[in-house]
């Protein structure tokens, strides 16, 4: 019995060695570029966090929120205020330059801390479809896709996110103050009696009741 066991063990070792030899042959004898990638180098998702050339990024640099905006050099000052406010809130920032101008943003101290993407005469949705793929942004809890001409003097990103979390909102938009902003759609105007509103009502033609499009 002992002899049979030893033979079986020997055969098992031989099978493992033969299998390993075949795998090594596949890797060594295949055409250049067909070698297997190191284990762990492929992942299902990624993010927009910038990484150092050597070593690993600091764990405290990770962010769960992304701020993306299509920008032109004419709105440089407004965008500067936006970026400073969202960076202070711990957001990852991506600027999409629709006019192709990037170098003129380098005089801001935060320029190297944000991601710059450039393609002339494209819209924010063009950039979003190509650079905000679900596999890239799935790690972020909140994504802010803004217009470049919005003022942020009275806006606080962290406070806004806390409201979104508390209300369980999947999609939202900061309300506009009618006294300070031009309101094109009533739903975007800030309500006086609540922090959040999900609908708005239009009066009918005679001033009473609700319009059919409310």
C-alpha positions as CSV (number, residue, x, y, z in Angstrom):
1,X,0.0,0.0,0.0
2,X,2.8,2.4,0.9
3,X,4.4,1.7,-2.5
4,X,1.2,2.5,-4.3
5,X,0.8,5.7,-2.3
6,X,4.3,6.8,-3.2
7,X,3.7,6.2,-6.9
8,X,0.5,8.1,-6.8
9,X,2.2,11.0,-5.1
10,X,5.0,10.9,-7.6
11,X,2.5,10.9,-10.5
12,X,0.7,13.9,-8.9
13,X,4.0,15.9,-8.6
14,X,4.8,15.0,-12.2
15,X,1.4,16.2,-13.4
16,X,1.9,19.5,-11.6
17,X,5.4,19.9,-13.0
18,X,4.2,19.0,-16.5
19,X,1.3,21.5,-16.3
20,X,3.7,24.2,-15.1
21,X,6.1,23.4,-17.9
22,X,3.2,23.8,-20.4
23,X,2.2,27.2,-19.0
24,X,5.8,28.4,-19.1
25,X,6.1,27.3,-22.7
26,X,2.9,29.3,-23.5
27,X,4.4,32.4,-22.0
28,X,7.9,32.0,-23.4
29,X,7.0,30.7,-26.9
30,X,4.2,33.0,-27.7
31,X,4.6,36.1,-29.9
32,X,5.9,39.3,-28.2
33,X,3.2,41.1,-26.3
34,X,1.1,38.0,-25.6
35,X,2.6,37.5,-22.1
36,X,0.2,37.5,-19.2
37,X,0.0,40.7,-17.2
38,X,1.1,40.6,-13.6
39,X,-1.6,39.6,-11.2
40,X,-3.6,42.6,-9.8
41,X,-2.8,45.0,-12.6
42,X,-6.2,44.6,-14.2
43,X,-9.3,45.9,-12.4
44,X,-12.9,46.3,-13.3
45,X,-13.1,50.0,-12.4
46,X,-10.8,52.9,-11.9
47,X,-11.0,56.6,-11.0
48,X,-9.6,60.0,-11.9
49,X,-7.2,60.2,-9.0
50,X,-3.7,61.3,-10.1
51,X,-0.9,59.0,-9.0
52,X,2.8,59.6,-8.5
53,X,5.3,58.2,-11.0
54,X,6.8,56.1,-8.2
55,X,5.2,54.4,-5.2
56,X,1.6,54.6,-4.2
57,X,-0.8,57.5,-3.7
58,X,-1.5,58.6,-0.2
59,X,-4.7,57.1,1.1
60,X,-5.9,60.5,2.5
61,X,-5.9,61.9,-1.0
62,X,-8.8,59.7,-2.1
63,X,-12.1,61.5,-2.8
64,X,-15.7,60.3,-3.1
65,X,-16.8,63.3,-5.1
66,X,-16.0,64.6,-8.6
67,X,-16.5,68.1,-10.0
68,X,-16.4,68.4,-13.8
69,X,-17.0,71.5,-15.9
70,X,-16.4,72.5,-19.5
71,X,-14.5,75.8,-19.5
72,X,-13.3,78.5,-21.8
73,X,-10.6,81.1,-21.0
74,X,-13.2,83.9,-21.1
75,X,-14.7,82.6,-17.9
76,X,-11.3,82.2,-16.2
77,X,-12.1,84.2,-13.1
78,X,-15.4,82.5,-12.4
79,X,-13.9,79.0,-12.9
80,X,-11.0,80.0,-10.5
81,X,-13.5,80.6,-7.7
82,X,-15.3,77.3,-8.5
83,X,-12.1,75.3,-8.4
84,X,-10.8,76.8,-5.2
85,X,-14.1,76.1,-3.4
86,X,-14.5,72.5,-4.6
87,X,-10.8,71.7,-4.0
88,X,-11.2,72.9,-0.4
89,X,-14.2,70.5,-0.2
90,X,-12.0,67.5,-1.1
91,X,-13.3,67.1,-4.7
92,X,-11.5,65.7,-7.6
93,X,-11.6,68.3,-10.4
94,X,-11.7,67.8,-14.1
95,X,-11.7,70.8,-16.5
96,X,-12.7,70.2,-20.1
97,X,-11.3,73.0,-22.3
98,X,-13.6,73.5,-25.3
99,X,-11.5,76.3,-26.7
100,X,-8.2,74.3,-26.6
101,X,-6.5,76.8,-24.3
102,X,-4.7,75.2,-21.4
103,X,-1.4,77.0,-20.9
104,X,-3.1,80.2,-19.8
105,X,-4.5,78.4,-16.7
106,X,-1.0,77.5,-15.4
107,X,-0.7,80.8,-13.5
108,X,-3.2,79.4,-10.9
109,X,-1.5,77.5,-8.1
110,X,-4.1,74.7,-8.4
111,X,-3.5,74.0,-12.1
112,X,-1.3,71.0,-11.5
113,X,-3.8,69.6,-9.0
114,X,-6.7,69.2,-11.5
115,X,-7.2,67.2,-14.6
116,X,-7.2,69.0,-17.9
117,X,-8.8,67.7,-21.1
118,X,-8.8,69.6,-24.3
119,X,-10.9,69.4,-27.5
120,X,-11.9,72.4,-29.5
121,X,-15.6,73.4,-30.0
122,X,-17.1,70.5,-28.1
123,X,-19.9,70.6,-25.5
124,X,-19.9,69.4,-21.9
125,X,-21.9,66.3,-22.9
126,X,-19.3,65.4,-25.6
127,X,-16.6,65.4,-22.9
128,X,-18.9,63.6,-20.4
129,X,-19.7,60.7,-22.8
130,X,-16.0,60.1,-23.5
131,X,-14.2,60.8,-20.3
132,X,-16.8,60.1,-17.6
133,X,-17.4,56.4,-18.5
134,X,-19.3,54.4,-15.8
135,X,-16.2,52.3,-15.1
136,X,-14.3,55.4,-14.3
137,X,-16.8,57.3,-12.2
138,X,-18.5,54.4,-10.4
139,X,-16.2,54.9,-7.4
140,X,-17.6,58.4,-6.8
141,X,-20.6,58.9,-4.6
142,X,-21.4,62.3,-6.2
143,X,-20.6,63.8,-9.5
144,X,-21.1,67.5,-10.1
145,X,-21.4,68.4,-13.8
146,X,-21.7,72.2,-13.9
147,X,-21.9,75.2,-16.2
148,X,-18.9,77.5,-16.1
149,X,-20.8,80.7,-15.4
150,X,-22.3,79.8,-12.1
151,X,-21.4,81.9,-9.1
152,X,-20.3,80.1,-5.9
153,X,-20.1,82.9,-3.4
154,X,-23.0,81.5,-1.4
155,X,-22.5,77.8,-2.3
156,X,-20.9,75.3,0.1
157,X,-20.1,71.9,-1.5
158,X,-19.9,69.9,1.7
159,X,-23.2,71.3,3.1
160,X,-24.9,70.6,-0.2
161,X,-23.7,67.0,-0.2
162,X,-25.0,66.6,3.4
163,X,-28.4,67.8,2.2
164,X,-28.4,65.4,-0.7
165,X,-27.5,62.5,1.6
166,X,-30.1,63.4,4.1
167,X,-32.9,63.7,1.5
168,X,-31.7,60.5,-0.4
169,X,-31.5,62.4,-3.7
170,X,-30.2,60.5,-6.8
171,X,-30.1,63.6,-9.0
172,X,-30.3,67.2,-7.9
173,X,-29.5,70.8,-8.8
174,X,-28.7,73.8,-6.5
175,X,-31.5,76.3,-6.6
176,X,-31.1,79.7,-7.9
177,X,-31.9,82.9,-6.0
178,X,-34.3,84.8,-8.3
179,X,-33.0,88.1,-6.9
180,X,-29.5,87.4,-8.0
181,X,-29.8,85.0,-11.0
182,X,-31.7,84.8,-14.2
183,X,-34.2,82.0,-13.9
184,X,-35.3,80.2,-17.1
185,X,-37.2,77.4,-15.5
186,X,-39.3,77.8,-12.4
187,X,-38.2,74.4,-11.0
188,X,-34.7,75.9,-10.6
189,X,-35.7,78.8,-8.5
190,X,-35.1,78.6,-4.7
191,X,-38.2,78.1,-2.6
192,X,-38.8,80.2,0.4
193,X,-40.4,77.7,2.7
194,X,-38.2,74.6,2.3
195,X,-34.6,73.5,1.8
196,X,-35.5,71.0,-1.0
197,X,-38.3,71.0,-3.5
198,X,-39.1,68.3,-6.0
199,X,-41.8,70.0,-8.0
200,X,-43.2,73.4,-8.8
201,X,-46.7,74.7,-9.7
202,X,-47.7,77.2,-12.3
203,X,-51.0,79.0,-12.0
204,X,-53.6,78.6,-14.6
205,X,-54.6,81.3,-17.1
206,X,-57.1,82.9,-14.8
207,X,-54.6,83.0,-11.9
208,X,-56.2,80.2,-10.0
209,X,-55.6,76.4,-10.0
210,X,-52.7,74.7,-11.7
211,X,-51.5,74.9,-15.2
212,X,-51.6,71.6,-17.1
213,X,-47.8,71.6,-17.3
214,X,-47.2,72.0,-13.6
